[in-house]
Amino acid sequence: MKLIFEQSDLQKSVNISMKAISSSTTMPILECIMIDATAGEIKFISNDMELGIETIVPGEIVEKGSIALPAKTFSEIVKSLPNSTVTVETNEHMTAAITCEKAHFEIPGKPGDEFAYLPVVERDDSVKMTQFSLRQIINQTLFSVGENVGGNKALTGELFKIENGRLQVVSLDSHRVSIRNLGLGTECPDVSVIIPGKTLGEISRLLTGGLEDTVTVYFAKNYVIFEFDCTMVLSRLLEGRFFDVGQLLINDYSTKVEINKQNLVQCIGRASLLVRESDKVPVIFNISDDVVSLSADTAMGSMKEDLEIHKEGKDLVIGFNPKFMIDALRVIDEETITMYFLSSVAPCFIKNDEEGYNYIILPVNIGR
Amino acid sequence: MKLIFEQSDLQKSVNISMKAISSSTTMPILECIMIDATAGEIKFISNDMELGIETIVPGEIVEKGSIALPAKTFSEIVKSLPNSTVTVETNEHMTAAITCEKAHFEIPGKPGDEFAYLPVVERDDSVKMTQFSLRQIINQTLFSVGENVGGNKALTGELFKIENGRLQVVSLDSHRVSIRNLGLGTECPDVSVIIPGKTLGEISRLLTGGLEDTVTVYFAKNYVIFEFDCTMVLSRLLEGRFFDVGQLLINDYSTKVEINKQNLVQCIGRASLLVRESDKVPVIFNISDDVVSLSADTAMGSMKEDLEIHKEGKDLVIGFNPKFMIDALRVIDEETITMYFLSSVAPCFIKNDEEGYNYIILPVNIGR
């Protein structure tokens, strides 16, 4: 095999492939990037058995062939090369010679037949959206994906549910729920799948395109496929039942507060300086007419700060883990947000009128 | 005590004080910044018993007094405040109230009498230089300060030696020596002291000024003092004998090589991709007429690259730990450097004609 690349193309493709390289595997072949130039194009394939990536690399095939190269070494070598032409050539001992200007590397490779190629999946249902939208909706929900506790692996993923041309993405852990809705505006199939949080994290990092660049998502039995630019990412779906959030979505409230988001974030930030994660001391929201007074009181000291609000309904005193509040507020773009409360022991809803988002946060019991 | 500051002034001064706050101490008072406003000015004092910092803070004294505040909490609070007026006021229970706009913090302090004030040191000999020069000369030598092994604590510091108006700074570990010379150009005392590496690291971070800003260095019995802007840093000196580098400084050589520094750095960088720190595999320099051929050969693969040089003297094959070479090359500003070799088992000298610097690196024995 003999291939010729531009260093910049090669580096970009290697970076993409690295996202599906397992750092801790008992199968050394999974630490490799598979270079497949047996047909008319050059493909890099990587597969950590949960996530698989196939990307087409611009380059010239002087001699067809394939080889699996140790991903980390190959990636570091490519990164270190000057922005020039790079030749990758293999010999009969499965050694790859990488040459760029005067630099010459030789690294041991493996034959391609050991490699775990990606399964061929039937592409039934699909939706198309902008890379920007998908990246956004992932980043706006991924932070509250649960950890694998209690055996329900489904909660380590996000629910992607399409109904009547509307995508709803839900993630939740034991303290909070994040819901984002997105109108897809095209003829879409009805779908309900659970995509692993790890997959979505990598997808959000790979989707660097904007509003003009699209990504197609294919839903198949046990798999989801993301196709964009010259890259195809395949991931297993999670099995199991996702928590039914419908039962949580009540529209009843006794206190409604409108508040400047930026001021609230900064104020909670100051209050949480005195709260160590391990302390589990809440930040107290004392809501009265026109003012919410935030306070925290720990061994390190105490803090109090008033913020102007617009309030409807009853006064209320309620406590929150400051981290959960800030996580949700950070991914909301609006300048002014609206919070709905029922009582000091019922969850708080941060949502907008269009129901584009709904962040539900459980309070900390402060015994009032 | 009641003091009023601008948040930006306060934050700057707290940042300076934090450099002498010990993160692991058995004396809780050393985790505090001492605020002393008993006289006509506001001083922040911090002291980790090796390094002491006293800085004068711009601000208004409404009521005189002093208090020691937990440094980390105080620093985080100050950082979190908006850019506005900050009031720090103490009560009879040694609680400090910190108020800025609507934010109000209370943190417990300690009376000043427990605090370890800095010793009063007689300021005998002194030299003045630009902050830029001192910061440079520290950064150009600090990387080869030895670790505390074998009991000679002196080698965890740098030799500062002034003779005939010329400052020589030397650091060394078991593999290399870094020497920088600087003409002070003024009437200077003759001095020879060993300053702890940790002190110099903090000084280099504190000296943010340029060529117009000066720093005065006072040498006293057991102590050195750096005075700049509104800040005074006092450090213990290290006792013991510093290694006499004079015996190493031979001008004899059998091979002299002129080479482009940037190319050499990049090439060593590429070679070292295949060398794990733990392997102790050297990068081989094969020096012949007009060309040095760098190579490395490890379990991960092999690498070879030729660089153009201008050579005088014999051909030579010699091996180096790539990290030591790169450390030295990184702090040399010249575009072209000159390397002097005697044999494959003798140290390599990288120095310039004006003897502004001399980096001495021991080779790795490659058995040739």
Interface residues (C-beta under 8 A of the other chain):
Chain A: P70 T73 E76 I77 S80 L81 P82 K102 A103 H104 F105 E106 I107 P108 Q266 C267 G269 R270 L273 L274 M300 G301 S302 M303 K304 E305 D306 L307
Chain B: P70 T73 E76 I77 S80 L81 P82 K102 A103 H104 F105 E106 I107 P108 Q266 C267 G269 R270 L273 L274 M300 G301 S302 M303 K304 E305 D306 L307
